[in-house]
Amino acid sequence: MSDRYSRKHIIAAGVFIWSLMTMLCGLTRSFTMVFLGRIGVGVGEATLTPASTSLVGDYFPPHRIPLALSVLQAGPIIGSGIAFIIGGFVYQLVDGGAPMTLPYFGELKPWQQTFVYLGAPGMLLALLFLSIREPARRPSQAATSEIDPGSWTAVLNFYRPHARLMVLHHFGFMCLALFGFAFVFWTVTYFVRVHGLDNATASQTFGWIFLIAGPLGPILVALAAERLEKTGRADANIITPTAAGLLALGFILLIQFAGSPWLAFLLYVPAMMFVNAPFAMAYASLTVITPPPIRARVAAVYMLVVSFGMMLGPPIAGYFNEQVFPGEEGVRYSIITVTTLFGIVGSALLMLTRKHYVAARR
């Protein structure tokens, strides 16, 4: 739909749907209803990346796309940091207040009220997207006049001659997403088990680091890529996220051996900068080489592949903690194992991507 119809309307609808479904998660009475509500949240959220990637591709010239998408990527990173801070605050607020009782739904527990309060503003925010300008779809250097925006044959015809590039690209970034999500997901548990902090302190301190340091990485890496490209490096959009992934891995390993929680938190600042940095460049590198009529679908295919990394990272680390490194201290060794393995594999795949990417840009 984003390759054919108004992208701002699709984004507005998606934000409205995922906000509504967030509220419905708080109005549920059974596991099945929570499960279906969470699926609804995912469906709504899935509209954003293809539509926004396509929009940015038409708003900006090719050499500014990496920075533009990195600024866009800073939004959900900031939101994630706020979630660690505000989510706990809202829960504490409703936990000590009077219960909410609604017709049909009855009395809502504090965790249910939290979903309702945090979902409601998004439904109003969706209306703001209707005010943005829908840019014209810019033609690319490729012969796009014969591409039917409604045909998946065009997507397959793009993937076939670039098969090695796309496989290495998608699975390389999937590995980086896997180790990044494993690391972030188990952060609070690491501070509780290894350093003896309580959940609230660990979550809020980590949330502030995520909020402040997280958005800087994607923007700095995009600026580095833009600078490299000006020197003639056509593979700048691949080199820079690969370097960011390796730097993130280095700081993650240092964190696991920190002697105090505050040294660990200090090391989290560069770790969070670099662990978030590669993924805007992943979309940017694709947008630059993809014909405009199929940009949204190529972004969606990539998002589908990389989502397996997001999904598998936390449980794989949990498996290692439970089966290979049991005990309180085991969480640090499971993080070391998962991040090292998938960080190295992902970086290696992206290094192999470089020559194919350069060829695709000619």
C-alpha positions in Angstrom: 0.0 0.0 0.0 2.9 2.4 0.8 4.2 1.9 -2.7 0.9 2.8 -4.2 -1.2 5.1 -1.9 -0.8 8.1 0.4 2.0 7.2 2.9 1.0 9.9 5.5 -2.5 8.4 5.7 -1.1 4.9 6.1 1.2 6.1 8.9 -1.7 8.0 10.6 -3.8 4.8 10.4 -1.0 2.7 11.8 -0.4 5.0 14.8 -4.1 5.1 15.6 -4.4 1.3 15.4 -1.4 0.5 17.6 -2.5 3.2 20.1 -6.0 1.7 20.2 -4.6 -1.8 20.5 -2.3 -0.7 23.4 -5.4 0.5 25.2 -7.2 -2.7 24.5 -4.3 -4.6 26.1 -5.3 -2.9 29.3 -9.0 -3.8 28.9 -8.5 -7.5 28.4 -9.9 -10.3 30.6 -7.9 -13.3 29.4 -4.6 -14.3 28.0 -6.1 -14.8 24.5 -7.3 -11.2 24.5 -3.9 -9.9 25.6 -2.3 -12.0 22.9 -4.6 -10.7 20.2 -4.1 -7.1 21.4 -0.4 -7.5 21.2 -0.7 -8.8 17.6 -2.8 -5.7 16.9 0.0 -3.5 18.3 2.5 -5.2 16.0 0.2 -4.8 12.9 -0.1 -1.1 13.6 3.6 -0.6 14.2 4.5 -2.5 11.0 3.0 0.3 8.9 5.6 2.9 10.0 8.9 1.6 8.6 7.9 0.9 5.0 5.8 4.1 4.7 8.4 6.4 6.4 11.3 4.9 4.5 9.5 5.6 1.3 8.7 9.1 2.4 12.2 10.0 3.4 13.5 8.6 0.1 11.4 11.2 -1.7 11.9 14.0 0.7 15.8 14.0 0.5 18.5 13.6 -2.1 20.4 10.3 -2.0 23.5 11.7 -0.1 21.3 13.0 2.7 19.1 9.9 3.1 21.3 8.2 5.7 21.3 11.3 8.0 17.5 11.8 7.5 16.7 8.2 8.4 19.1 8.3 11.4 17.2 11.4 12.7 14.0 9.4 12.2 15.5 6.4 13.9 16.3 8.6 16.9 12.5 8.9 17.6 11.8 5.3 18.6 15.1 5.2 20.5 14.1 8.2 22.6 10.6 6.7 23.0 12.2 3.4 24.3 14.2 5.4 26.9 11.1 7.3 27.9 9.2 4.0 28.3 11.7 2.7 30.9 11.3 6.0 32.9 7.7 7.0 32.3 6.2 3.5 32.3 7.4 2.8 35.8 6.3 6.2 37.0 2.8 5.8 35.6 2.5 2.4 37.1 3.6 3.7 40.5 1.0 6.5 40.1 -1.9 4.3 39.4 -0.7 1.6 41.9 -1.3 4.1 44.8 -4.4 5.7 43.4 -8.1 4.7 43.4 -9.1 1.8 41.1 -10.6 2.6 37.7 -13.9 1.1 37.0 -15.4 1.1 33.5 -18.8 -0.1 32.2 -18.6 -3.7 30.8 -14.8 -3.9 31.5 -15.2 -3.6 35.3 -12.4 -2.7 37.6 -8.9 -2.3 36.0 -5.8 -3.3 37.9 -2.8 -0.9 37.9 -1.0 -2.7 35.0 -4.2 -2.4 32.9 -4.6 1.3 33.7 -1.0 1.9 32.6 -1.8 0.5 29.1 -4.9 2.7 28.9 -3.2 5.9 29.9 -0.2 5.4 27.7 -2.2 4.3 24.6 -4.7 7.1 24.6 -2.4 10.1 23.6 -1.3 8.2 20.5 -4.8 8.2 19.1 -4.7 12.0 19.1 -1.1 12.1 17.9 -2.1 10.1 14.8 -4.1 13.2 13.6 -0.8 15.2 13.4 0.4 13.0 10.6 -2.4 14.2 8.4 -0.8 17.7 8.4 2.5 16.6 6.8 3.2 17.1 3.1 3.0 14.0 0.9 6.0 14.4 -1.5 5.9 13.3 -5.1 7.6 10.0 -5.8 11.0 10.9 -7.2 12.2 8.9 -10.2 15.6 7.2 -9.8 18.4 6.5 -12.2 16.9 3.1 -12.8 14.3 2.7 -15.5 11.3 2.8 -13.3 8.7 3.8 -15.8 7.9 0.2 -16.6 7.6 -0.9 -12.9 4.1 -1.6 -11.8 3.8 -0.4 -8.2 1.2 -3.1 -7.5 3.2 -6.0 -8.8 5.5 -8.2 -6.6 7.2 -9.3 -9.8 9.0 -5.9 -9.7 10.4 -6.7 -6.2 11.5 -10.2 -7.3 13.2 -8.7 -10.4 15.1 -6.3 -8.2 16.2 -9.1 -5.8 17.3 -11.6 -8.4 20.4 -9.7 -9.8 21.2 -8.5 -6.3 20.7 -11.8 -4.5 24.1 -12.0 -2.8 23.9 -8.3 -1.7 20.4 -8.6 -0.3 21.0 -11.9 1.5 24.3 -10.7 3.1 22.8 -7.4 3.9 19.5 -8.7 5.5 21.1 -11.5 7.5 24.1 -9.4 8.5 21.9 -6.7 10.1 19.6 -9.5 11.5 22.6 -10.8 13.5 23.4 -7.3 14.8 19.7 -6.9 15.8 19.8 -10.3 17.6 22.8 -9.4 19.7 21.5 -5.9 20.3 18.1 -7.0 21.5 19.6 -9.7 23.7 21.9 -7.2 25.3 19.2 -4.5 25.9 16.5 -7.0 27.0 18.7 -8.6 29.8 20.2 -5.3 31.0 18.0 -4.7 34.0 18.3 -8.4 35.0 22.1 -8.1 34.7 22.2 -5.2 37.2 19.8 -6.9 39.6 21.6 -10.3 39.6 25.3 -9.3 39.1 25.4 -6.0 40.9 22.5 -6.3 43.4 20.5 -3.3 42.3 16.8 -3.2 42.7 14.6 -3.3 39.6 13.4 0.4 39.8 16.9 1.8 40.1 18.4 -0.3 37.4 15.5 0.4 35.0 15.4 4.2 35.5 19.1 4.6 35.4 19.3 2.5 32.2 16.3 4.5 30.8 18.1 7.8 31.1 21.2 6.4 29.5 19.1 4.9 26.7 17.3 8.2 26.3 20.4 10.5 26.1 23.0 8.3 24.5 20.9 6.1 22.3 19.9 8.7 19.7 23.4 10.0 19.3 24.9 6.9 17.8 22.7 6.7 14.6 23.2 10.4 13.9 27.0 10.3 14.4 27.4 7.2 12.2 25.2 8.8 9.5 27.4 11.9 9.6 30.5 9.7 9.3 29.0 7.9 6.4 28.2 11.1 4.6 31.7 12.3 5.2 33.2 9.1 3.9 31.0 9.1 0.8 32.3 12.6 -0.1 35.8 11.1 -0.2 34.6 8.6 -2.8 33.8 5.6 -0.7 30.7 4.1 -2.3 30.6 1.5 0.5 30.3 4.1 3.3 26.8 3.1 4.1 28.0 -0.5 4.9 31.4 0.3 6.5 30.0 2.7 9.1 27.3 0.4 10.6 29.7 -2.5 10.6 32.2 -0.4 12.6 29.4 0.7 15.0 28.4 -2.9 15.6 32.0 -3.9 16.4 32.4 -0.9 18.8 29.1 -1.9 20.5 30.4 -5.4 20.9 33.6 -4.2 22.5 31.9 -2.0 25.1 29.3 -4.7 25.8 32.1 -7.1 26.7 33.8 -4.5 28.9 30.5 -4.0 30.8 30.3 -7.7 31.7 33.6 -7.4 33.6 32.9 -4.0 35.3 33.7 -4.2 39.0 30.9 -1.8 40.1 27.4 -1.0 38.8 28.4 2.7 38.3 31.4 1.7 36.1 29.0 -0.6 34.2 26.5 2.3 33.7 29.4 4.6 32.5 30.3 2.0 29.9 26.7 1.8 28.9 26.9 5.3 27.4 29.1 4.3 24.4 27.6 0.9 24.3 24.1 2.3 23.8 25.3 4.8 21.3 26.8 2.2 19.0 24.3 -0.7 19.6 21.5 1.5 18.2 23.6 3.0 15.4 23.6 0.3 12.6 19.9 0.1 11.9 19.0 3.4 10.4 22.0 2.8 8.0 20.5 -0.5 7.1 17.4 1.2 5.8 19.4 4.1 4.3 21.7 1.7 2.4 18.6 0.0 0.8 16.8 3.2 0.1 19.7 4.6 -1.9 19.8 1.6 -4.3 16.1 0.7 -4.5 13.8 2.1 -7.3 11.2 4.4 -5.7 8.1 2.3 -6.8 9.2 -0.6 -4.7 11.0 1.1 -1.8 8.3 0.4 0.8 8.2 -3.4 0.0 12.0 -3.8 0.0 12.0 -2.1 3.4 9.2 -4.4 4.5 11.1 -7.5 3.4 14.2 -6.4 5.2 12.1 -5.6 8.3 10.6 -9.1 8.2 14.0 -10.7 8.1 15.6 -8.5 10.8 12.5 -9.0 13.1 13.6 -12.6 13.6 16.8 -11.3 15.2 14.7 -9.0 17.5 12.5 -12.0 18.4 15.2 -14.6 18.9 17.9 -12.5 20.7 16.3 -12.4 24.2 15.2 -16.1 24.4 18.5 -17.4 23.0 20.4 -15.4 25.8 17.8 -16.8 28.3 18.5 -20.3 27.1 22.2 -20.0 27.6 21.6 -18.5 31.1 19.3 -21.4 32.0 21.0 -24.4 30.4 24.7 -23.5 29.9 25.5 -20.8 32.5 23.0 -21.3 35.4 22.9 -19.1 38.5 22.9 -15.4 39.2 26.3 -14.8 37.5 25.3 -16.8 34.5 23.5 -13.8 32.9 26.8 -12.0 32.1 28.3 -15.1 30.5 25.2 -15.7 28.4 25.3 -12.1 27.2 29.0 -12.5 26.4 28.3 -15.7 24.4 25.4 -14.4 22.4 26.8 -10.9 21.6 30.2 -12.2 20.6 28.9 -15.0 18.4 26.3 -13.0 16.5 28.3 -9.7 16.6 31.2 -11.4 14.8 29.0 -13.3 12.3 26.9 -10.2 11.5 30.0 -8.0 11.0 31.6 -10.6 8.8 28.4 -10.8 6.6 28.3 -7.1 6.2 32.0 -6.9 5.3 31.2 -9.4 2.5 28.3 -7.1 1.4 30.6 -4.2 0.6 31.7 -5.1 -3.0 28.2 -6.1 -4.0 26.9 -2.8 -2.6 29.4 -0.8 -4.6 28.4 -2.7 -7.8 24.7 -1.9 -7.1 25.4 1.8 -6.8 27.1 2.1 -10.2 
